[in-house]
């Protein structure tokens, strides 16, 4: 594997960084949605701001470092609406520079990022470029030999949000695995991790491995996709212990203390920087009967359920929308909380989960089978049911988390948080 050398910062990116920040206050603008051909930036207001490095530049913008690797190659792009360089999507940019793009591969939510969570994505053709779009979400999550027969090198450029259960990193795993098996090379164009300033949560146990948790890493892994790709390769987590030819093009000017606001929403139900910050904590409710606000205007910023006390300070009723055609608790009045007023570095917490279990009117139906896929362990459920405190539950996962932190150090490409 190899690592690239940083280049300079485009003027547009410098302007964005001067305006942007880490967390969205209530009322701040949402992250821009996917667009058909261009994406605009919409910086958010700050809470507890920590300035980004003055020369931050994503891997995809460093053409001088990776275009030579694509010369004379048939290139497959694993991209979506977050794969922006300036205001253009990466496929448009590379085609304009003469790169022989032979295929586009789309993850969950599709190439343009408009499909609802869990929706089956079908193969097709991109209307703008005319290139075939091959789905890696649905029946086929791992590229087949047929899908890669016209590809020499795979370029992965997708914005992650730093949690084990966000499926873009599972797609990356399968892309690397297919490349290792079929003699292809992989180039990861790295991007900052908006939740990359800390590491927390239980480490996944093998018994609970799934598409929303493929690696023995904690809920908040504290890695960029480039660093995680290096870990997957280095720890030989691909099938059969194989390793793929891997090149990571790092972000210039990034550190794990950097607070980074995404220039475009990473998926339909993470529309704000504030939702992205809350996501590691709130997503665990997806394995319970508590709604996380899918089917509202504030997904992952409100929580509630019909089985919670009506004295809760906030209520909402999920309804079908573009991001969630069949939201949990559809049409039911949910009692809970509005988390949008929260500010500062939010971090990962079990306090809401413990509280909502304790206040549930049907505790025996609070947890679902999906909960262990998200936590990666049965221990969290058992200790919550047993009435343990967050401190006691954290103590149970700390030994494995400590081991992970030591392993993580081997694969870092950027200065770590303090």
C-alpha positions as CSV (number, residue, x, y, z in Angstrom):
1,X,0.0,0.0,0.0
2,X,1.1,3.6,-0.5
3,X,0.3,7.1,0.7
4,X,0.3,10.3,-1.3
5,X,1.9,13.7,-0.5
6,X,-0.4,16.7,0.2
7,X,-0.8,19.4,-2.4
8,X,-2.3,23.0,-2.2
9,X,-5.8,24.2,-1.4
10,X,-8.2,25.5,-4.0
11,X,-9.6,28.9,-3.3
12,X,-13.2,27.7,-3.1
13,X,-12.3,25.3,-0.3
14,X,-10.4,27.9,1.7
15,X,-13.6,30.1,1.5
16,X,-15.7,27.2,2.7
17,X,-13.5,26.5,5.6
18,X,-13.5,30.2,6.6
19,X,-17.3,30.0,6.8
20,X,-17.8,26.4,7.9
21,X,-17.7,24.7,11.3
22,X,-18.5,21.5,13.1
23,X,-22.0,21.5,14.6
24,X,-25.3,23.0,13.6
25,X,-27.2,25.1,16.1
26,X,-31.0,24.9,16.1
27,X,-32.3,26.8,13.1
28,X,-29.1,26.6,11.1
29,X,-29.2,25.7,7.5
30,X,-29.4,22.0,6.5
31,X,-26.7,20.3,4.5
32,X,-27.4,20.4,0.8
33,X,-29.2,17.4,-0.8
34,X,-28.0,15.4,-3.7
35,X,-28.2,17.1,-7.1
36,X,-28.3,15.8,-10.6
37,X,-25.0,17.3,-11.7
38,X,-23.7,19.8,-9.2
39,X,-23.7,20.2,-5.4
40,X,-23.5,23.5,-3.5
41,X,-22.0,24.0,-0.1
42,X,-24.1,25.3,2.9
43,X,-21.9,25.9,5.9
44,X,-23.5,25.7,9.4
45,X,-23.2,27.9,12.4
46,X,-20.8,26.7,15.1
47,X,-21.0,25.5,18.6
48,X,-17.7,25.1,20.5
49,X,-15.8,25.8,17.3
50,X,-12.4,24.4,16.6
51,X,-11.0,25.9,13.4
52,X,-10.2,23.5,10.6
53,X,-6.6,23.5,9.3
54,X,-6.2,26.4,6.9
55,X,-5.1,24.1,4.0
56,X,-7.6,21.3,4.2
57,X,-8.0,19.6,0.8
58,X,-9.8,16.3,0.3
59,X,-8.1,13.5,-1.5
60,X,-10.4,13.7,-4.6
61,X,-9.2,17.3,-5.2
62,X,-5.5,16.2,-5.4
63,X,-5.5,15.3,-9.1
64,X,-1.7,15.5,-9.5
65,X,-1.3,12.6,-7.0
66,X,-3.8,10.1,-8.5
67,X,-4.5,10.9,-12.1
68,X,-1.1,9.4,-13.2
69,X,-2.3,6.1,-11.6
70,X,-5.4,6.2,-13.8
71,X,-3.6,6.8,-17.1
72,X,-4.3,4.1,-19.6
73,X,-6.6,2.3,-17.1
74,X,-10.2,1.3,-17.2
75,X,-11.6,3.0,-14.2
76,X,-14.6,2.0,-12.0
77,X,-15.8,4.7,-9.6
78,X,-17.4,3.8,-6.3
79,X,-19.1,7.1,-5.6
80,X,-22.3,8.9,-4.6
81,X,-23.6,12.5,-4.1
82,X,-20.9,13.2,-1.6
83,X,-18.1,12.6,-4.1
84,X,-17.7,16.3,-4.9
85,X,-14.7,18.2,-6.1
86,X,-15.5,21.9,-5.9
87,X,-19.1,22.0,-7.1
88,X,-19.0,19.0,-9.4
89,X,-19.4,15.3,-8.9
90,X,-16.2,13.3,-9.3
91,X,-17.4,11.3,-12.4
92,X,-18.1,14.5,-14.3
93,X,-14.7,15.9,-13.3
94,X,-12.7,12.9,-14.2
95,X,-14.4,12.4,-17.6
96,X,-13.7,16.0,-18.4
97,X,-10.0,15.3,-17.7
98,X,-10.0,12.4,-20.1
99,X,-10.1,9.5,-17.6
100,X,-11.5,6.3,-19.1
101,X,-14.4,5.8,-16.7
102,X,-16.0,2.5,-17.7
103,X,-18.4,2.0,-14.8
104,X,-20.0,3.7,-11.8
105,X,-20.8,1.7,-8.7
106,X,-23.5,3.0,-6.3
107,X,-23.9,2.2,-2.6
108,X,-27.0,2.4,-0.4
109,X,-29.2,5.4,-1.5
110,X,-27.8,5.1,-5.0
111,X,-25.3,7.0,-7.1
112,X,-27.1,10.3,-6.8
113,X,-28.0,9.6,-3.1
114,X,-31.7,10.0,-3.5
115,X,-33.0,6.5,-2.6
116,X,-34.6,5.9,0.8
117,X,-32.9,4.0,3.5
118,X,-33.0,0.2,2.8
119,X,-34.5,0.7,-0.7
120,X,-33.3,-1.8,-3.3
121,X,-31.1,-0.1,-5.8
122,X,-31.1,-1.4,-9.4
123,X,-28.5,-1.3,-12.1
124,X,-29.0,1.3,-14.8
125,X,-27.3,4.1,-16.7
126,X,-26.4,7.6,-15.6
127,X,-28.4,10.1,-17.6
128,X,-25.7,12.7,-17.5
129,X,-22.6,10.7,-18.4
130,X,-24.2,7.8,-20.2
131,X,-22.0,5.4,-18.1
132,X,-23.4,2.2,-16.7
133,X,-24.3,2.4,-13.0
134,X,-24.0,-0.9,-11.1
135,X,-25.7,-1.3,-7.7
136,X,-23.8,-2.5,-4.7
137,X,-26.8,-2.3,-2.5
138,X,-29.6,-4.9,-2.7
139,X,-29.2,-8.4,-4.1
140,X,-25.5,-7.8,-4.9
141,X,-23.4,-6.0,-2.3
142,X,-20.0,-7.3,-3.6
143,X,-18.8,-6.6,-7.1
144,X,-19.0,-9.8,-9.2
145,X,-16.4,-10.8,-11.8
146,X,-18.8,-9.8,-14.5
147,X,-19.3,-6.4,-13.0
148,X,-15.5,-5.8,-13.0
149,X,-14.6,-7.3,-16.3
150,X,-14.2,-3.9,-17.9
151,X,-12.4,-2.4,-14.9
152,X,-8.7,-2.3,-14.0
153,X,-8.7,0.0,-11.0
154,X,-11.5,0.9,-8.5
155,X,-11.6,4.4,-7.1
156,X,-13.5,4.7,-3.8
157,X,-14.6,8.3,-2.9
158,X,-17.6,8.4,-0.5
159,X,-18.0,10.5,2.6
160,X,-18.4,8.5,5.8
161,X,-19.7,9.7,9.2
162,X,-17.5,7.6,11.4
163,X,-19.8,4.9,12.8
164,X,-19.5,1.2,12.4
165,X,-23.1,0.8,11.3
166,X,-23.0,3.4,8.4
167,X,-23.0,1.1,5.4
168,X,-20.7,2.9,3.1
169,X,-17.7,1.3,4.9
170,X,-19.2,-2.1,4.4
171,X,-19.4,-1.4,0.7
172,X,-15.8,-0.4,0.7
173,X,-14.9,-3.7,2.4
174,X,-16.7,-5.7,-0.3
175,X,-15.0,-3.6,-3.1
176,X,-11.6,-4.3,-1.6
177,X,-12.5,-8.0,-1.2
178,X,-13.6,-8.3,-4.8
179,X,-10.4,-6.4,-6.0
180,X,-8.2,-8.8,-4.0
181,X,-9.9,-11.8,-5.5
182,X,-10.0,-10.5,-9.1
183,X,-6.6,-8.9,-9.4
184,X,-7.8,-5.3,-9.4
185,X,-6.3,-2.3,-7.5
186,X,-8.1,0.1,-5.2
187,X,-7.5,3.8,-4.7
188,X,-9.3,5.4,-1.8
189,X,-9.6,9.2,-2.0
190,X,-9.8,10.1,1.6
191,X,-12.2,12.6,3.2
192,X,-12.4,14.0,6.8
193,X,-14.5,12.1,9.4
194,X,-17.0,14.5,11.1
195,X,-17.0,12.2,14.1
196,X,-13.3,11.5,13.9
197,X,-12.3,13.5,17.0
198,X,-13.0,10.6,19.5
199,X,-13.3,6.8,19.8
200,X,-16.1,5.2,21.9
201,X,-18.6,2.3,22.3
202,X,-18.5,-1.5,22.4
203,X,-16.4,-3.4,19.9
204,X,-18.3,-5.7,17.6
205,X,-18.2,-9.4,18.5
206,X,-18.1,-12.0,15.6
207,X,-21.5,-13.4,16.5
208,X,-23.2,-10.1,15.6
209,X,-21.5,-9.5,12.3
210,X,-23.7,-8.1,9.6
211,X,-23.8,-5.5,6.8
212,X,-24.2,-2.9,9.4
213,X,-21.2,-4.2,11.3
214,X,-18.5,-6.1,9.5
215,X,-15.4,-5.4,11.5
216,X,-14.3,-5.8,15.2
217,X,-14.3,-2.0,15.7
218,X,-16.3,0.2,18.2
219,X,-19.4,2.1,17.4
220,X,-17.4,5.3,16.9
221,X,-14.2,4.1,15.2
222,X,-12.2,7.4,15.0
223,X,-10.9,6.7,11.5
224,X,-11.3,8.1,8.0
225,X,-12.2,5.7,5.3
226,X,-8.6,5.7,4.1
227,X,-7.3,4.8,7.5
228,X,-10.0,2.1,7.9
229,X,-9.1,0.7,4.5
230,X,-5.5,0.4,5.7
231,X,-6.8,-1.4,8.8
232,X,-9.0,-3.8,6.9
233,X,-6.0,-4.7,4.6
234,X,-3.4,-4.7,7.4
235,X,-5.5,-6.9,9.8
236,X,-6.4,-9.2,6.9
237,X,-10.1,-8.9,7.5
238,X,-11.0,-9.6,3.8
239,X,-12.2,-13.1,3.0
240,X,-9.4,-15.7,3.2
241,X,-7.1,-13.2,4.7
242,X,-6.4,-11.7,1.3
243,X,-5.1,-8.2,0.8
244,X,-5.8,-5.9,-2.2
245,X,-3.4,-3.5,-3.9
246,X,-4.3,-0.4,-2.0
247,X,-3.4,3.3,-2.4
248,X,-4.8,6.0,-0.1
249,X,-4.7,9.6,-1.2
250,X,-4.9,11.5,2.2
251,X,-6.6,14.7,3.1
252,X,-4.2,17.7,3.4
253,X,-4.4,19.7,6.5
254,X,-6.6,17.4,8.5
255,X,-6.1,16.1,12.0
256,X,-8.3,14.1,14.3
257,X,-8.9,17.2,16.3
258,X,-10.4,19.0,13.2
259,X,-14.1,19.7,13.3
260,X,-15.5,19.3,9.8
261,X,-18.9,20.2,8.4
262,X,-19.9,18.1,5.4
263,X,-20.5,20.1,2.2
264,X,-23.4,17.8,1.3
265,X,-25.7,15.6,3.3
266,X,-24.3,12.0,3.3
267,X,-27.8,10.3,3.1
268,X,-31.4,11.4,3.0
269,X,-32.0,11.1,6.8
270,X,-28.9,12.9,7.9
271,X,-29.8,16.4,6.7
272,X,-27.8,18.5,9.2
273,X,-24.4,18.6,10.8
274,X,-26.2,18.3,14.1
275,X,-27.9,15.1,13.0
276,X,-24.5,13.7,11.9
277,X,-23.1,14.5,15.4
278,X,-26.0,12.8,17.2
279,X,-26.1,9.8,14.8
280,X,-23.7,7.5,16.8
281,X,-25.9,7.8,19.9
282,X,-29.4,8.0,18.4
283,X,-28.9,5.2,15.8
284,X,-29.0,2.6,18.6
285,X,-32.7,3.4,18.9
286,X,-33.2,1.8,15.5
287,X,-33.0,-1.5,17.3
288,X,-35.9,-0.5,19.7
289,X,-39.5,0.6,19.4
290,X,-38.4,4.3,19.7
291,X,-38.6,6.4,16.6
292,X,-35.5,8.4,15.6
293,X,-37.6,10.9,13.7
294,X,-37.7,9.2,10.3
295,X,-40.7,10.5,8.6
296,X,-40.3,13.9,10.1
297,X,-38.4,17.0,9.1
298,X,-35.8,16.3,11.8
299,X,-34.5,12.7,11.5
300,X,-31.9,11.7,14.2
301,X,-32.7,15.0,16.1
302,X,-35.9,13.9,17.7
303,X,-36.8,10.7,19.5
304,X,-40.0,9.3,20.9
305,X,-42.5,6.4,20.9
306,X,-46.2,5.7,21.7
307,X,-44.9,3.5,24.6
308,X,-43.3,6.5,26.4
309,X,-45.1,8.6,29.0
310,X,-47.3,11.3,27.5
311,X,-45.6,13.7,30.0
312,X,-42.4,13.7,27.8
313,X,-41.7,17.3,26.7
314,X,-42.0,16.8,23.0
315,X,-44.3,14.8,20.6
316,X,-44.4,14.1,16.9
317,X,-46.1,11.8,14.4
318,X,-44.0,10.1,11.7
319,X,-45.4,10.3,8.2
320,X,-44.1,8.8,4.9
321,X,-41.7,11.1,3.1
322,X,-39.1,10.8,0.4
323,X,-36.4,9.7,2.8
324,X,-38.7,7.2,4.7
325,X,-41.6,5.8,2.7
326,X,-42.6,3.5,5.6
327,X,-41.1,5.1,8.8
328,X,-41.2,3.2,12.1
329,X,-44.3,4.2,14.2
330,X,-45.9,5.5,11.0
331,X,-49.0,7.7,11.9
332,X,-48.6,7.1,15.6
333,X,-48.2,9.9,18.1
334,X,-44.7,9.6,19.7
335,X,-43.8,11.1,23.0
336,X,-40.2,12.0,23.5
337,X,-37.6,14.7,23.2
338,X,-36.4,17.4,20.8
339,X,-32.6,17.2,20.8
340,X,-32.1,20.1,18.4
341,X,-31.3,22.5,21.2
342,X,-28.2,20.5,22.2
343,X,-24.9,22.0,21.4
344,X,-21.2,21.5,21.9
345,X,-19.2,18.3,21.4
346,X,-22.0,15.7,21.8
347,X,-20.1,12.5,21.8
348,X,-21.5,9.0,22.3
349,X,-23.9,8.4,25.1
350,X,-26.2,5.7,26.5
351,X,-28.2,8.1,28.8
352,X,-31.1,8.4,26.4
353,X,-31.3,4.6,25.7
354,X,-31.2,3.8,29.4
355,X,-33.8,6.4,30.2
356,X,-36.2,5.4,27.4
357,X,-36.0,1.7,28.5
358,X,-36.7,2.6,32.1
359,X,-39.7,4.7,31.1
360,X,-41.1,2.3,28.5
361,X,-44.6,1.0,29.3
362,X,-43.9,-2.2,27.5
363,X,-40.3,-3.1,28.4
364,X,-40.5,-6.6,27.0
365,X,-41.1,-5.2,23.6
366,X,-38.6,-2.3,23.8
367,X,-35.6,-4.1,22.2
368,X,-35.7,-5.8,18.8
369,X,-33.4,-8.4,17.2
370,X,-31.7,-5.6,15.2
371,X,-30.3,-4.0,18.4
372,X,-27.4,-6.5,18.7
373,X,-26.4,-5.8,15.1
374,X,-26.0,-2.1,16.0
375,X,-24.3,-2.5,19.4
376,X,-22.3,-5.5,18.2
377,X,-22.8,-7.2,21.6
378,X,-25.5,-8.7,23.7
379,X,-24.0,-7.2,26.8
380,X,-25.4,-3.7,26.4
381,X,-29.0,-5.0,26.3
382,X,-28.5,-7.3,29.2
383,X,-26.9,-4.7,31.4
384,X,-29.6,-2.1,30.6
385,X,-32.3,-4.6,31.5
386,X,-30.4,-5.4,34.7
387,X,-30.6,-1.7,35.7
388,X,-26.9,-0.9,35.4
389,X,-25.7,2.6,35.0
390,X,-23.9,4.0,32.0
391,X,-20.6,3.9,33.9
392,X,-21.1,0.2,34.7
393,X,-22.0,-0.6,31.1
394,X,-18.9,1.3,29.8
395,X,-16.7,-0.7,32.2
396,X,-17.8,-3.9,30.5
397,X,-16.6,-2.8,27.0
398,X,-13.5,-0.9,28.1
399,X,-11.0,-3.8,27.8
400,X,-11.7,-4.5,24.2
401,X,-12.0,-0.8,23.4
402,X,-8.5,-0.2,24.9
403,X,-7.1,-3.0,22.7
404,X,-8.8,-1.4,19.6
405,X,-7.3,2.0,20.4
406,X,-3.8,0.5,20.4
407,X,-4.4,-1.3,17.1
408,X,-5.8,1.9,15.6
409,X,-2.5,3.8,16.2
410,X,-0.8,1.6,13.5
411,X,-3.1,2.8,10.7
412,X,-3.4,6.6,11.4
413,X,-2.5,8.9,8.6
414,X,-3.2,12.1,10.5
415,X,-2.2,13.6,13.9
416,X,-4.5,12.1,16.5
417,X,-6.8,14.0,18.9
418,X,-5.4,14.7,22.3
